[in-house]
Amino acid sequence: MNKNEQSVIDRSTLYVVSTPIGNLGDITYRALEVLKNVDLIAAEDTRHTAIMLQHFLIKAHFTTLYDYNEKQKTTQLLKKLQEGQSIALVSNAGTPLINDPGYHLVRRCHESSIRVVPIPGACAASTALCASGIASDRFCYEGFLPKKSQARKNRMKVLAEESRTLIFYESTHRLVASLEDMVTIWGPKRYVVLARELTKTWESIYGLPVGALVLWVKEDDIRRRGEIVLIVTGYKRQENELPRNALRALSLLQNEMPLKRAAMIVATIYGIKKNALYKRILEEQSQKSIK
Ligand code: SAM
């Protein structure tokens, strides 16, 4: 008898199963039910997942699905799903696909009319956000910043005027460098919460303006150890402040056409007042002529 025939699991279905990000007590009843009963578990690291399942006395058949074999493995898994098997996709921790493999598999399932069922649970990003004390009504998840400083700073420049709360994953080795780049690009006053080792014994959630946060982290090595999420307050535009991109567009366009016309185009694109733009440029020009 196939496992599906004795359980609540549906045939030909991919279950995307979240697992704990530290504290095993965070596994859900549904996750256990699914992991116990599916025909196959596709895991990022089978040994890692097997250890977790041992804790819950679950024996399972495994296959691997990680970044480097995902495309090729997807074809094999789709075939099994089409033949009627049920498969659970798990990552090492948290929600699959959130900075973890699984996107190609889920997409191909949709393209092939295979049912995909999410089994929600822990995710470091939402866990950190909900305890950060930073606005959670609008946020954007940015995953890891680039490893190299110049690329990281470029990304930060793109995000400089993002008004939604920003969520980053960060590694212990790059934490200080990333915080220092934030000070350089966004200034020392931007409020940032450092959430470390969530749900684990040494969990710590601490926020300061980023200039002070770098100093605080540097004071004690322990403050940068473990797994890290950074929650960054969104940009707050000052009254009468004009968007940086609008000013940049205007300075490029005014080389190509009369200033009035350039201001009108930029004002229309960015939904701002033409006169405010025009005034700002004239102010800048008069400052330059004084210098
Ligand atoms: N899929 C996972 C999720 O749902 O959050 C994320 C996987 S990603 C490869 C691993 C990163 O998530 C870590 O480097 C860290 O930035 C963050 N993370 C995972 N567990 C964490 C924890 N317990 N505390 C803080 N951050 C964590």
Residues whose N, C-alpha, C, O or C-beta is under 5 A from the ligand:
A	BS01	SAM	I21 G22 A93 G94 T95 P96 I98 N99 D100 A122 C123 A124 A125 Y169 E170 A195 R196 E197 L198 E227 I228 V229
